[in-house]
Amino acid sequence: MTIQNGAAPDQQHDDSVVTHSTLGAPSQSTLRLPSGPAVSHALVLALLLWVGLPFVLLTGSVLWEKVHPATAAMHAGDWLLKLLLIALIVGLLH
């Protein structure tokens, strides 16, 4: 058994299934949003995208690349703030 990136191949496969499932969830959820105020839907989309993209990537960097959790949390907060601001602006303009 070879170990790549600090984990056994079976464990990496399990992690990739979880990652792909998490990345697919935001797109599935946005297809089912009811019609209503554009701002609230844009904010929900921003939160879903945050869970689906940067949160998953930063969790992986903490687990596999040994990035300090405080650094990852700072970057996660930065991504969240940017996504929420963009969603708010686009929702107001829509």
BELLIN-V985388 format. One record per backbone hydrogen bond with DSSP energy under -0.5 kcal/mol. CO is the residue of the C=O (numbers start at 0). NH is the residue of the N-H. E is the energy in kcal/mol with one decimal. If there is no record, write none. Layout:
# BELLIN-V985388
co-><CO	CO>
nh-><NH	NH>
e-><E	E>
This chain:
# BELLIN-V985388
co-><1	1	3	6	7	8	9	10	11	12	13	14	15	16	17	18	19	20	21	23	24	25	26	28	29	36	37	38	39	40	41	42	43	44	45	46	47	48	49	52	53	54	55	56	57	58	59	59	60	60	67	67	68	69	70	71	72	73	74	75	76	77	78	79	80	81	82	83	84	85	86	87	88	89>
nh-><3	8	6	3	11	12	13	14	15	16	17	18	19	20	21	22	23	24	25	27	28	29	30	31	32	40	41	42	43	44	45	46	47	48	49	50	51	52	54	56	57	58	59	60	61	62	63	64	64	66	70	71	72	73	74	75	76	77	78	79	80	81	82	83	84	85	86	87	88	89	90	91	92	93>
e-><-0.5	-0.8	-1.9	-1.8	-2.1	-2.3	-2.1	-2.3	-2.3	-1.9	-1.8	-2.6	-2.7	-2.1	-2.4	-2.5	-1.7	-1.1	-0.7	-1.7	-2.5	-2.0	-0.9	-1.0	-0.9	-1.6	-2.2	-2.3	-2.0	-2.4	-2.2	-2.2	-2.5	-2.8	-2.1	-2.1	-2.5	-2.2	-2.3	-2.5	-3.1	-2.1	-2.1	-1.9	-1.9	-2.4	-3.1	-0.6	-1.0	-1.8	-0.6	-2.1	-2.5	-2.0	-2.1	-2.6	-2.4	-1.9	-2.5	-2.5	-2.5	-2.3	-2.8	-2.6	-2.4	-2.6	-2.4	-2.4	-2.4	-2.9	-2.7	-2.2	-1.9	-1.6>
